[in-house]
Amino acid sequence: MTDTALAPGTTGTAGEPEPFSVLMSVYGGDDAEQFRRAVRSATVEQTLRPDELVVVQDGPLPPALAVAVDELAFAGGYSPAGAVPTRVVRLPQNRGLARALQAGLAACSHDIVARADADDINLPERFEIQVPLVRDGLDLVGSAITEFEEEGAPLGMTRLLPTDPEEIAAVARFRDPFNHPSVVYRRSAVDRAGGYRHLDLMEDYWLFARMIRTGARVANVPHSLVLYRVGDGAYARRGGMRLLRSEWALQTCLYEEGFIQAKHLARNLAVRGVYRLVPESVRKPIYQSVISRRGRRSRTTGGQHQATAFHGATGAR
């Protein structure tokens, strides 16, 4: 494609709305059919379809997944993205999510970029709700996400987040204020913050904190727009020594950047560090209790239209 990025608030050719790209990364651990489903949900099933899909192949893929990516790469045949123009960026070695997404951003034709994961399901109204908010002046817009295991099965917990910019900035001192698979942002705002930087398992939180610090205009919409796939081991992955080391590195970066103070550093290392080390049997009820409490608080402060409002449309596909 030959499109060039537009300045914030401008429109496309002949007064058309400002175009946007969808950015997705896929690696050897992903599932081919889940990837195809994710692509469809982010392209042909959207009520506001993207102008471009950019997929980063992060290293070698197993045969079935390689075929699924090739379906996008070669024009003229079947593609789960339908008529949405698609670019595939191939990295010969696995570089990790931050480096893969940074390479993908460089390949995006448009300044507005929507993130999507390779195994989630984006609800049909997602881009119709979020993209106009960025077109109208925001730099970073997220949403709640709802956990699920298999399509058509009962939905799980909904991860609600603060919607007010000041509350988002305050919460960011203690935890990630955005659900990464749900965000739409301006690439120019990401660039101002220094782009994605490799920080094992924490690259998104590190980026969002820097975006807030560099003046990005942020918000979350108060309802769920993404079904976030979880399965066996989901709670185990929230703990362990690897995640503890990443937590320590993140908090150190936030402190050295001046985003948090010494009191925040001590509190975060104590609370979040202990959470990473407790057994999975303890960690799971703690997580569910916290998510449930945030949901009740959001509903009492005006959050509406939870993911259940979209469940019928999602389960029917």
C-alpha positions in Angstrom: 0.0 0.0 0.0 1.1 3.6 -0.6 -1.0 5.4 2.0 0.8 7.9 4.2 0.0 8.6 7.8 -2.2 11.7 8.4 -2.0 14.3 11.1 -4.3 13.9 14.0 -7.8 15.1 13.3 -7.5 15.1 9.5 -9.4 13.0 7.1 -8.6 10.8 4.2 -8.9 11.5 0.5 -11.9 13.6 -0.6 -13.1 14.2 3.0 -13.2 10.5 3.9 -12.7 9.6 7.7 -9.1 9.2 8.7 -8.0 5.6 7.9 -6.6 3.1 10.5 -4.6 -0.1 10.6 -4.9 -3.2 12.7 -1.7 -4.6 14.2 -1.4 -8.2 15.2 1.6 -10.4 16.0 1.7 -14.2 15.7 4.4 -16.6 16.9 5.0 -20.4 17.0 2.9 -20.9 20.1 -0.3 -19.7 18.6 -3.1 -21.9 17.2 -3.9 -21.7 13.5 -7.7 -21.8 13.8 -7.7 -19.4 16.7 -5.5 -17.1 14.6 -8.0 -17.2 11.6 -10.9 -16.5 14.0 -9.0 -13.5 15.5 -8.3 -12.1 12.0 -11.9 -12.4 10.9 -13.1 -10.7 14.1 -10.7 -7.8 13.5 -11.6 -7.3 9.8 -14.6 -8.7 8.0 -16.8 -8.9 11.1 -16.3 -5.3 12.2 -19.1 -2.8 11.7 -16.2 -0.3 10.9 -13.7 -2.3 8.9 -10.0 -1.3 9.1 -8.2 0.1 6.0 -5.3 -2.3 6.6 -4.2 -5.3 8.5 -0.5 -5.7 9.5 0.5 -9.1 10.8 4.0 -9.7 12.2 5.3 -13.2 12.0 7.6 -13.4 15.0 10.0 -16.2 14.0 9.4 -19.7 12.6 5.9 -21.2 12.7 4.6 -24.7 12.7 3.2 -25.9 9.4 -0.5 -25.3 10.1 0.0 -21.8 11.4 2.4 -21.0 8.5 -0.4 -21.9 6.1 -2.8 -19.6 7.9 -0.3 -16.7 7.7 0.4 -17.4 4.0 -3.4 -17.2 3.3 -3.0 -13.5 4.3 0.2 -12.9 2.5 -0.7 -14.0 -1.0 -3.4 -12.1 -2.9 -5.9 -13.9 -5.1 -6.9 -16.8 -2.9 -8.9 -17.3 0.3 -8.1 -14.9 3.1 -9.8 -14.7 6.5 -9.4 -10.9 6.2 -11.6 -10.8 3.2 -10.9 -7.7 1.1 -9.0 -5.8 3.8 -5.5 -5.1 2.4 -3.0 -7.1 4.4 0.8 -6.9 5.0 2.8 -9.7 6.5 6.1 -8.7 8.2 8.3 -11.7 8.6 11.0 -11.8 11.3 13.4 -14.8 10.8 13.9 -15.3 14.5 11.6 -14.9 17.4 12.2 -11.5 18.8 9.5 -11.2 21.5 6.3 -9.2 21.5 7.8 -5.7 22.0 10.2 -6.0 19.1 7.6 -7.6 16.9 5.1 -4.9 17.5 7.7 -2.2 16.9 8.5 -3.7 13.5 4.8 -3.9 12.8 4.2 -0.2 13.7 7.0 0.7 11.2 5.0 -1.1 8.5 1.6 0.4 9.3 0.4 2.9 6.7 -1.7 4.9 9.0 -1.2 6.9 12.2 -4.3 5.3 14.0 -3.5 1.8 14.9 -5.7 -0.8 16.7 -4.0 -3.6 18.5 -5.4 -7.1 18.3 -4.1 -10.4 19.6 -3.8 -13.6 17.6 -6.1 -15.7 19.7 -8.8 -13.3 20.9 -12.2 -12.3 19.5 -12.9 -8.6 18.8 -16.6 -7.8 19.2 -18.2 -6.4 16.0 -18.7 -2.9 17.4 -15.2 -2.5 18.8 -13.6 -0.2 16.1 -16.9 1.7 15.5 -16.8 2.7 19.2 -13.0 3.3 19.7 -11.6 4.7 16.4 -13.8 7.8 16.3 -12.6 8.7 19.8 -9.0 8.7 18.5 -10.1 10.6 15.3 -11.6 13.2 17.6 -8.4 13.9 19.6 -7.5 11.0 22.0 -4.1 9.3 21.7 -4.9 6.1 23.5 -8.2 4.4 24.0 -8.7 1.0 25.7 -11.7 -1.0 26.9 -12.7 -3.7 29.3 -12.2 -7.3 28.2 -14.0 -10.4 29.1 -12.3 -13.8 29.6 -13.5 -16.9 27.8 -12.2 -20.4 27.1 -14.1 -21.6 24.0 -16.5 -19.7 21.8 -20.1 -20.2 22.6 -19.3 -21.3 26.2 -20.3 -19.1 29.2 -18.2 -16.0 29.5 -15.8 -15.5 32.4 -14.6 -12.5 34.4 -14.8 -9.0 32.9 -11.7 -6.9 33.5 -13.0 -3.4 34.0 -10.7 -0.4 34.1 -10.9 3.3 35.0 -12.3 5.6 32.3 -11.4 9.1 33.6 -8.0 10.3 32.4 -7.0 11.5 35.9 -8.0 8.2 37.5 -6.1 6.3 34.7 -2.9 8.3 35.5 -3.3 7.7 39.2 -4.0 3.9 38.8 -1.0 3.6 36.5 1.3 4.2 39.5 0.1 0.8 40.9 -1.1 -1.3 38.0 -1.5 -1.4 34.2 -4.4 0.9 33.4 -5.1 -0.6 30.0 -5.9 -4.0 28.6 -3.3 -4.3 25.8 -5.4 -6.4 23.4 -8.1 -3.7 23.5 -6.2 -0.5 22.8 -6.4 1.8 19.8 -3.6 4.5 19.7 -1.9 7.0 17.5 1.5 5.7 16.3 2.8 9.3 16.6 2.0 9.2 20.4 3.7 5.9 20.7 6.7 7.3 19.0 6.9 10.3 21.3 7.0 7.9 24.2 9.9 6.0 22.7 8.0 3.1 21.2 7.7 -0.4 22.4 10.8 -1.4 24.4 11.6 -5.0 25.3 10.7 -5.7 29.0 9.8 -9.4 29.4 6.0 -9.8 29.9 5.6 -6.1 30.8 6.2 -4.2 27.6 2.7 -2.9 27.3 2.5 -1.5 30.9 6.0 0.2 30.3 4.8 1.8 27.1 1.5 3.1 28.5 3.2 4.6 31.5 5.6 6.5 29.2 2.8 7.6 27.0 0.9 9.1 30.0 4.2 10.7 31.2 4.7 12.3 27.7 1.2 13.8 27.7 -0.9 11.4 25.8 -4.6 12.0 26.0 -6.1 8.7 27.3 -9.4 7.1 28.1 -11.1 3.7 28.5 -14.6 2.9 27.3 -16.7 1.5 30.1 -17.7 -1.8 28.5 -16.1 -4.9 27.1 -15.1 -4.9 23.4 -12.8 -7.9 23.4 -13.2 -11.5 24.4 -9.8 -12.5 25.9 -9.0 -16.2 25.5 -7.8 -18.0 28.7 -7.2 -21.7 29.2 -5.2 -24.1 31.3 -2.3 -22.4 33.0 -3.8 -18.9 32.8 -3.4 -18.3 36.6 0.0 -20.1 36.7 1.3 -17.6 34.2 0.5 -14.7 36.5 3.1 -15.9 39.0 6.5 -17.5 39.3 10.1 -16.3 39.3 10.1 -15.2 35.7 7.2 -12.8 36.3 8.7 -11.7 39.6 11.9 -10.7 37.8 9.9 -8.8 35.2 7.9 -7.1 37.9 11.1 -6.0 39.6 12.5 -4.7 36.3 9.3 -2.8 35.4 9.1 -1.1 38.8 12.8 -0.1 38.6 12.2 1.4 35.2 9.1 3.3 36.4 11.1 4.7 39.3 14.1 5.7 37.3 11.8 7.3 34.7 10.3 9.4 37.5 6.8 7.9 36.9 6.6 6.6 40.5 8.1 7.7 43.7 10.1 5.6 46.3 6.9 5.0 48.3 5.2 3.6 45.2 8.2 1.4 44.4 8.3 -0.1 47.9 4.5 -0.7 47.9 4.4 -2.2 44.4 7.4 -4.5 45.0 5.9 -5.7 48.3 2.3 -6.2 47.1 2.8 -7.3 43.6 5.9 -9.3 44.4 4.1 -11.3 47.1 1.2 -12.0 44.6 3.7 -13.4 42.1 5.1 -15.8 44.6 2.0 -17.2 46.3 0.8 -20.7 45.1 -1.6 -20.8 42.2 -4.3 -22.1 44.5 -4.1 -18.9 46.5 -3.4 -16.5 43.5 -6.6 -17.5 41.6 -9.2 -16.5 44.3 -7.2 -13.3 45.0 -7.4 -12.4 41.3 -11.1 -13.2 41.0 -11.9 -11.3 44.1 -10.0 -8.2 42.9 -11.6 -8.3 39.4 -15.1 -8.7 41.0 -14.5 -5.8 43.3 -13.4 -3.5 40.5 -16.5 -4.6 38.5 -18.9 -3.6 41.4 -17.1 -0.3 41.9 -17.3 0.5 38.1 -21.1 -0.3 38.1 -21.7 2.1 41.0 -19.8 4.9 39.2 -21.6 4.7 35.9 -20.0 1.9 33.9 -22.6 0.3 31.7 -23.1 -2.1 28.8 -21.0 -5.1 30.0 -19.9 -7.8 27.7 -23.1 -9.8 28.3 -24.9 -7.3 26.2 -22.9 -8.6 23.2 -22.9 -12.3 24.1 -25.8 -13.2 21.9 -24.2 -11.7 18.8 -20.9 -13.3 19.6 -22.2 -16.8 20.4 -24.3 -16.8 17.2 -21.4 -16.7 14.8 
